[in-house]
């Protein structure tokens, strides 16, 4: 197995375990990157309704914002496409100053 995939498999296993335990869960996935991006396309972050999370979509620089959006997605069930970039004021506020942009899809797991 490609060891680069192991962290994502662990995150997906966590999502499955949390769902089996009766927790409401959302998963955030990096779907597109431009320039210098901290995590590759396909990286995952799993979040429960209490704000517990595992994985990474940005090496830590936008995780707080993604967790907050994921909790909203769990609450209303509507998926969201998030975008963070160096020109985005939100990105600077949350620390994505690496010169790249990322697009993250957040959906509730049913």
C-alpha positions in Angstrom: 0.0 0.0 0.0 1.2 3.5 -0.7 2.1 4.9 2.7 1.0 8.4 1.5 -2.6 7.1 1.5 -2.5 5.7 5.0 -3.4 8.9 6.8 -6.5 9.3 4.6 -7.5 5.7 5.2 -7.2 6.3 8.9 -9.5 9.3 8.7 -12.1 7.4 6.7 -11.9 4.5 9.2 -12.5 7.1 12.0 -15.5 8.5 10.1 -17.0 5.0 9.8 -16.3 4.2 13.5 -17.9 7.4 14.6 -21.0 6.8 12.4 -21.3 3.2 13.8 -21.1 4.7 17.3 -24.2 6.9 16.5 -22.4 10.2 16.0 -23.4 12.7 13.4 -20.4 13.2 11.1 -19.3 15.4 8.2 -16.3 14.8 6.0 -14.3 17.6 4.4 -12.2 16.7 1.3 -9.7 18.8 -0.6 -11.0 18.8 -4.2 -8.8 21.3 -5.9 -5.5 23.1 -5.2 -3.7 25.9 -6.9 -0.1 27.1 -6.3 1.5 26.2 -3.0 -1.1 24.1 -1.2 -0.3 22.5 2.2 -2.2 19.3 1.6 -2.9 17.4 -1.7 -6.2 16.8 -3.4 -8.0 13.9 -1.7 -6.9 14.9 1.8 -9.7 14.5 4.4 -10.9 15.9 7.7 -13.7 14.2 9.6 -15.7 16.2 12.1 -18.5 15.3 14.5 -21.3 17.5 15.8 -19.4 18.3 18.9 -16.4 19.7 16.9 -14.1 16.7 17.4 -12.0 16.2 14.3 -9.3 14.0 12.9 -7.2 14.5 9.7 -6.2 17.6 7.9 -7.1 19.6 4.8 -4.6 22.3 5.2 -1.7 21.3 7.5 -3.5 23.2 10.3 -4.0 26.6 8.8 -7.7 26.6 8.0 -8.9 23.6 10.0 -10.8 25.8 12.5 -12.9 27.4 9.8 -13.5 24.0 8.1 -14.6 22.5 11.4 -17.0 25.3 12.0 -18.5 25.0 8.5 -18.7 21.2 9.0 -20.8 21.6 12.2 -23.2 23.8 10.2 -23.4 21.1 7.4 -24.2 18.5 10.1 -26.9 20.7 11.4 -28.7 21.5 8.1 -27.6 18.6 6.0 -26.6 20.8 3.1 -23.1 20.3 1.6 -20.8 23.3 1.1 -17.9 24.1 -1.2 -15.3 26.2 0.7 -12.4 28.1 -0.9 -9.4 29.6 0.9 -6.6 31.5 -0.8 -3.9 34.0 -0.2 -6.0 36.8 -1.6 -8.9 35.9 0.6 -9.1 38.0 3.8 -10.4 34.9 5.6 -7.4 32.9 4.5 -5.0 35.5 6.0 -7.1 35.5 9.2 -7.0 31.7 9.5 -3.3 31.5 8.4 -3.3 30.3 4.8 -0.6 32.7 3.7 1.5 30.1 1.8 0.6 31.6 -1.6 -1.8 29.0 -2.7 -5.5 28.3 -2.7 -7.5 25.3 -1.8 -11.1 24.2 -2.4 -12.7 22.0 0.2 -16.0 20.1 -0.2 -17.9 19.4 3.1 -20.7 16.9 3.3 -22.7 15.2 6.0 -22.3 11.4 6.0 -25.6 9.6 6.2 
